Amino acid sequence: MKGFFKSSIGKKLIMSVTGCFLILFLTFHMCMNFVAVISAEGYNKVCEFLGTNWYALVGTAILALGFVFHIVYATILTIQNRKARGNDRYDDQNLPAGVEWSSKNMFILGAIVLLGLGLHFCQFWAKMMFAELAGCEDAVPAGFATEGWTNAATDGAAWIKYYFSNWVIVLIYLVWFAALWLHLNHGFWSMFQTVGFSNDKWLPRLKTISTVYTTILMLGFAAVVIAGFIQGSGC
């Protein structure tokens, strides 16, 4: 068993399993965040629920830890791969058509995803869930607070309007979503390929499902950002 997880197949399996956590984590958050497009009050109720229920916190933490492990393990494998093969790390003949660039640059895309995640944590998680748990809330900037909502840690709608009123922040997030789309679009179908769905019948279907699913996922996130820009900037 120990030898299996050191093998190429074993390493790919670990990346696939931990990649599931990334997809589930993003799917959960897109569904949650999209509520803000429909109703600011509804979104704040979701934020309040997640911040006060231990099982919601535990579930989020488990998905997040799987996500972090995916990133750390990918970094370790990339470093090992570079040491073993130098600059000649990939065999272009073994890459499926249409995914060459994303296949070669999964680590670069992952780095962009990680940087974007760091920014997102500083702007939202630190101001909301962490602030509520630590009891050190920051006040919502004047003019952005949701009407009738006084708790800054659960006024997620206000923070969305505040940060996304800046077009530079909007642009950074859209670039982040593009990198996520490229990373997930390749990772989603290759995850199934690793566990055996690699025949001529299923692989094209999985690629199509991957493209549709990840596109919907990223469009959902983008809709939240654009709605926040419209609301926050008064357009």
Contacts in CASP RR format, 6 or more apart in sequence:
PFRMAT RR
TARGET T0000
AUTHOR 0000-0000-0000
METHOD contacts of the structure
MODEL  1
MKGFFKSSIGKKLIMSVTGCFLILFLTFHMCMNFVAVISAEGYNKVCEFL
GTNWYALVGTAILALGFVFHIVYATILTIQNRKARGNDRYDDQNLPAGVE
WSSKNMFILGAIVLLGLGLHFCQFWAKMMFAELAGCEDAVPAGFATEGWT
NAATDGAAWIKYYFSNWVIVLIYLVWFAALWLHLNHGFWSMFQTVGFSND
KWLPRLKTISTVYTTILMLGFAAVVIAGFIQGSGC
4 10 0 8 1.000
5 11 0 8 1.000
5 13 0 8 1.000
5 14 0 8 1.000
9 194 0 8 1.000
11 77 0 8 1.000
12 194 0 8 1.000
13 194 0 8 1.000
13 195 0 8 1.000
14 73 0 8 1.000
15 70 0 8 1.000
15 73 0 8 1.000
15 74 0 8 1.000
15 77 0 8 1.000
15 191 0 8 1.000
15 194 0 8 1.000
16 190 0 8 1.000
16 191 0 8 1.000
16 194 0 8 1.000
16 195 0 8 1.000
18 66 0 8 1.000
18 67 0 8 1.000
18 69 0 8 1.000
18 70 0 8 1.000
18 73 0 8 1.000
19 66 0 8 1.000
19 67 0 8 1.000
19 70 0 8 1.000
19 187 0 8 1.000
19 191 0 8 1.000
20 191 0 8 1.000
21 62 0 8 1.000
21 63 0 8 1.000
21 65 0 8 1.000
21 66 0 8 1.000
21 67 0 8 1.000
21 69 0 8 1.000
21 70 0 8 1.000
22 66 0 8 1.000
22 67 0 8 1.000
22 70 0 8 1.000
22 184 0 8 1.000
23 184 0 8 1.000
23 188 0 8 1.000
24 63 0 8 1.000
25 63 0 8 1.000
25 64 0 8 1.000
25 66 0 8 1.000
25 67 0 8 1.000
26 180 0 8 1.000
26 184 0 8 1.000
26 217 0 8 1.000
26 221 0 8 1.000
27 217 0 8 1.000
28 60 0 8 1.000
28 63 0 8 1.000
30 217 0 8 1.000
30 220 0 8 1.000
30 221 0 8 1.000
32 43 0 8 1.000
32 46 0 8 1.000
32 50 0 8 1.000
33 43 0 8 1.000
33 220 0 8 1.000
33 221 0 8 1.000
33 224 0 8 1.000
34 220 0 8 1.000
34 223 0 8 1.000
34 224 0 8 1.000
35 42 0 8 1.000
35 43 0 8 1.000
35 46 0 8 1.000
36 43 0 8 1.000
36 156 0 8 1.000
36 157 0 8 1.000
36 160 0 8 1.000
36 224 0 8 1.000
36 227 0 8 1.000
36 228 0 8 1.000
37 223 0 8 1.000
37 224 0 8 1.000
37 227 0 8 1.000
40 146 0 8 1.000
40 157 0 8 1.000
41 146 0 8 1.000
41 149 0 8 1.000
41 157 0 8 1.000
43 156 0 8 1.000
43 157 0 8 1.000
43 160 0 8 1.000
44 146 0 8 1.000
44 149 0 8 1.000
44 154 0 8 1.000
44 155 0 8 1.000
44 156 0 8 1.000
44 157 0 8 1.000
47 128 0 8 1.000
47 153 0 8 1.000
47 154 0 8 1.000
47 155 0 8 1.000
47 156 0 8 1.000
48 151 0 8 1.000
48 154 0 8 1.000
49 56 0 8 1.000
50 56 0 8 1.000
50 57 0 8 1.000
50 60 0 8 1.000
50 129 0 8 1.000
51 57 0 8 1.000
51 128 0 8 1.000
51 129 0 8 1.000
51 132 0 8 1.000
51 133 0 8 1.000
51 153 0 8 1.000
51 154 0 8 1.000
52 132 0 8 1.000
57 129 0 8 1.000
71 110 0 8 1.000
71 113 0 8 1.000
71 114 0 8 1.000
74 106 0 8 1.000
74 107 0 8 1.000
74 110 0 8 1.000
75 107 0 8 1.000
78 107 0 8 1.000
81 89 0 8 1.000
82 89 0 8 1.000
90 103 0 8 1.000
90 104 0 8 1.000
92 100 0 8 1.000
95 103 0 8 1.000
95 104 0 8 1.000
96 103 0 8 1.000
96 203 0 8 1.000
96 207 0 8 1.000
99 185 0 8 1.000
99 186 0 8 1.000
101 182 0 8 1.000
102 109 0 8 1.000
102 182 0 8 1.000
102 183 0 8 1.000
102 185 0 8 1.000
102 186 0 8 1.000
103 186 0 8 1.000
105 182 0 8 1.000
106 183 0 8 1.000
106 186 0 8 1.000
106 187 0 8 1.000
109 179 0 8 1.000
109 180 0 8 1.000
109 182 0 8 1.000
109 183 0 8 1.000
110 179 0 8 1.000
110 183 0 8 1.000
112 175 0 8 1.000
112 176 0 8 1.000
112 179 0 8 1.000
113 176 0 8 1.000
113 179 0 8 1.000
113 180 0 8 1.000
113 183 0 8 1.000
115 176 0 8 1.000
116 172 0 8 1.000
116 173 0 8 1.000
116 176 0 8 1.000
119 172 0 8 1.000
119 176 0 8 1.000
120 173 0 8 1.000
120 176 0 8 1.000
123 159 0 8 1.000
123 163 0 8 1.000
123 169 0 8 1.000
124 156 0 8 1.000
124 159 0 8 1.000
124 163 0 8 1.000
127 137 0 8 1.000
127 138 0 8 1.000
127 152 0 8 1.000
127 153 0 8 1.000
127 159 0 8 1.000
128 153 0 8 1.000
128 154 0 8 1.000
128 156 0 8 1.000
128 159 0 8 1.000
129 153 0 8 1.000
131 137 0 8 1.000
131 138 0 8 1.000
131 152 0 8 1.000
131 153 0 8 1.000
132 153 0 8 1.000
132 154 0 8 1.000
135 153 0 8 1.000
137 151 0 8 1.000
137 152 0 8 1.000
137 153 0 8 1.000
138 152 0 8 1.000
139 152 0 8 1.000
140 152 0 8 1.000
140 155 0 8 1.000
140 158 0 8 1.000
140 159 0 8 1.000
140 162 0 8 1.000
141 162 0 8 1.000
144 158 0 8 1.000
144 159 0 8 1.000
144 161 0 8 1.000
144 162 0 8 1.000
144 165 0 8 1.000
144 232 0 8 1.000
145 152 0 8 1.000
145 155 0 8 1.000
145 158 0 8 1.000
146 155 0 8 1.000
146 156 0 8 1.000
146 157 0 8 1.000
146 158 0 8 1.000
149 155 0 8 1.000
149 157 0 8 1.000
149 158 0 8 1.000
152 158 0 8 1.000
160 224 0 8 1.000
160 227 0 8 1.000
160 228 0 8 1.000
160 231 0 8 1.000
161 228 0 8 1.000
161 231 0 8 1.000
161 232 0 8 1.000
162 232 0 8 1.000
163 169 0 8 1.000
164 170 0 8 1.000
164 173 0 8 1.000
164 225 0 8 1.000
164 226 0 8 1.000
164 228 0 8 1.000
164 229 0 8 1.000
164 232 0 8 1.000
165 228 0 8 1.000
165 229 0 8 1.000
165 232 0 8 1.000
165 233 0 8 1.000
165 234 0 8 1.000
167 229 0 8 1.000
167 233 0 8 1.000
170 225 0 8 1.000
170 226 0 8 1.000
170 229 0 8 1.000
173 221 0 8 1.000
173 222 0 8 1.000
173 225 0 8 1.000
174 222 0 8 1.000
174 225 0 8 1.000
177 218 0 8 1.000
177 221 0 8 1.000
177 222 0 8 1.000
177 225 0 8 1.000
178 218 0 8 1.000
180 214 0 8 1.000
180 218 0 8 1.000
180 221 0 8 1.000
181 214 0 8 1.000
181 215 0 8 1.000
181 217 0 8 1.000
181 218 0 8 1.000
184 210 0 8 1.000
184 214 0 8 1.000
184 217 0 8 1.000
184 218 0 8 1.000
185 210 0 8 1.000
185 211 0 8 1.000
185 214 0 8 1.000
185 215 0 8 1.000
186 210 0 8 1.000
187 210 0 8 1.000
188 206 0 8 1.000
188 209 0 8 1.000
188 210 0 8 1.000
188 213 0 8 1.000
188 214 0 8 1.000
189 203 0 8 1.000
189 206 0 8 1.000
189 207 0 8 1.000
189 209 0 8 1.000
189 210 0 8 1.000
192 202 0 8 1.000
192 206 0 8 1.000
193 203 0 8 1.000
193 206 0 8 1.000
197 203 0 8 1.000
197 206 0 8 1.000
229 235 0 8 1.000
END
